[in-house]
């Protein structure tokens, strides 16, 4: 046999799901949507159904042991994907609760088969079943055994229909189940919601999808006003860097000429820069100048600001850049963020704006905004975020706050210096009874840079860099200091 069967893949209409499945849902496959109660199984099923159903591809939705169709539809109508014009035309709902009153599961199975034959659907959904596999092993209750047998028989029936089918069920965990349904199913999608301290995080996993390579592991999803939104861990899709050409000779100006000279001619394109320093040392001002210089050079930017709301946002200069549309602002007000969700939003905005510069202000605020379960793997997740952004050819500036320890010399917080291609350190020094700001270039990977520690000052949303600290040796012996002589404005 030389000709291979071509399996058509159906677009689910759920943000991020097709990427997890490996390109879409295999047509005529039998799939299990499983997970804990309240994890979003029915909402996901409805979103897929309303996206795919049309007069040429009709859908049949059975409710068995779950909530009544009237109650279910009352809530599902709140989502924009719900199209009332498709109900009773392209989509038919059938409630089997009355058929189960006497516990005759064979009659229920016959009713389902008859409805499928009469309606000839291309999509069949059966919702939902209680988790009885484990309990059936420890009980002799004939009703429990009857339900288990019914689920197994229904699973085998669904594989024989010329339709793409879904069995929606409440189960505990993939490794805890041994039902034959899990063996018969062509695809298994697992949904869960995890409580960790005071945070709730929703996760989705494609446990199995026959005939195609799916994205492995757990991925974050959120149920919002538009329904289910999935944020795959890998969002850098093939082709997104097709036109990307990175040259080590290309440098970006920081918007502060003296600082560009200190860095050996500016910041190399597609590098990640970590600006560290204590509170009030001028990190955000420098980040603003970095974005403003990009706009002046025709390079749009994006900022994710985790320390202030948009109403309080940072400075007049930055607000002006955002209102002009040259700098995009990522909304970070949602509680229990995940790295994947933030990265998804960043990539979407970067792609839409064709942005070349990204600012994350700050890593300290970012960590606090994350759900507690993500804070445990903050360094690893941050490494992936930076790798994706720089892989797109974007130059990333991150700020991080260091504790006010004037006797210690540290180059990063959280041990995250390893992920930066360049590091700028801002510090306070005490001279003649006053605090003075100083700045130094700690590293610029594969590039020569200045070793000077230089004075700088912040005024009118701008940084002014002065002379090297070595020019003030007399100050250290107690002589008075004159006004800071700037070398550039």
Secondary structure, DSSP 8 states (H G I E B T S, - for coil): --------EE---SBTHHHHHTSSEETT-EEEEEESTTSSHHHHHHHHHHHH-BTTB-EEEEESSSS-HHHHHHHHTTSTT--GGGBTTTEEEEE-TGGGTT--HHHHHHHHHHHHHHH--SEEEEEEE---HHHHHT---HHHHHHHHHHHHHHHHHHHSSSEEEEEEE-S-GGG---HHHHH-SEEEEEEEEEETTEEEEEEEEEEETTS----S-EEEEEETTEEEEE-S----TTTTTT----TT-EE--S-HHHHHHTTSSEETT-EEEEEESTTSSHHHHHHHHHHHHHHTT--EEEEE-SS-GGG-S-HHHHHHHHTTSEEEE---SSSB-HHHHHHHHHHHHHHHT--EEEEE-HHHHHHHB-HHHHTTHHHHHHHHHHHHHHTT-EEEEEEE----TT-----STT-GGG-SEEEEEEEEEETTEEEEEEEEEEETTS-----EEEEEEETTEEEEEEEGGGGHHHHTT--------S--
